[in-house]
Amino acid sequence: MNLRIEEMRNLGPATAKMLADVGVHREGDLRRIGAVDAYHRLKFRFGRQVTIIALYAMEAALRGCDWRSLDPETKEGLRRAAKY
């Protein structure tokens, strides 16, 4: 599927607007660049407004699950990949 960002699980209108501001408009865009790169783009553009939860939410959206269900190892791997 190529959903709009706000139609993806965990990602609402505010996140969709921020992602659009960094060139991520649809699910396909997010899949192409990945959650970590999208997170870096958001951090560069919006700074402290963007928390690690955004990274978890984007990764979980790509997996089709709730961000809170990501296991600790996955979260740690994401933090390492994002250098958080």
N, C-alpha and C positions, 0 to 999 in steps of 0.2 A: 504494500500500500504506500501511498504518498500523501499521508494526512497533512493537514495544516498543523503547525506546532501546537496550537491551543487545543487541538483535538486529541493529542497524545496524552496518555496517562501521566500524571504528576506535573504536567506543564500547562499552566493557565495563561490567561491573557497578558499578564504583566511580564512573564518570562518570554512569551511569544514576541512581545514588542521589543524587549531587550535583544533577543536573538535576531529579530529582523534588522535591528540597527547594526548588527555585525555580519549581516549577509546570510543568515540562516532562516529560511522562510518556510520550509516544508520538511517532513520526515526524511525525505531523500537527501536533503542538504545535511541534516544532522548525521545521518548514517554515513554519508560520504566523508565528512571531516572527523567524525567521532566525538564522543562526549568530552574527552580531555582537551582537544583543540578548541571546541566550542567554549569550554570553561575558560581557557586562556584568553580567548577573544573577549569574553564577557568581563573578565578581570581587568584586562587592559583598558577596555572602554568605560567600565562602571566602577572599578576599584572595590572599595569595601562594601558596596551595596551587594556584592555577589559573595555568597558563602559557599562552603564546601557542600552544603546540602544541594545547591544547584547542580554540582557535578554528579552527585548521587542520583538526583531526580532525572537528569538527562540520560545517564547510563541505564537506569531502571526503565525509563520510557522506551528506550531502544530494545530492552529485553521484554517489555510488556508486563512489568510487575511493579508493585508499589516500592518506592525507594527504601522504605523501612525494612523490607524483606531481603535486601542485599546482605549477604553474609559478611562477617567481619573481615575475612580474607580479601574479598572483593573490594570492600571499602578501603582497606589498607593498600591494595594494589592501585586503586584509583588515586589515592593521596600521593603515593610514590610517583606515579606517572605524571601527576600534575605538579609535583615538587611542592606540595602544600605542607 
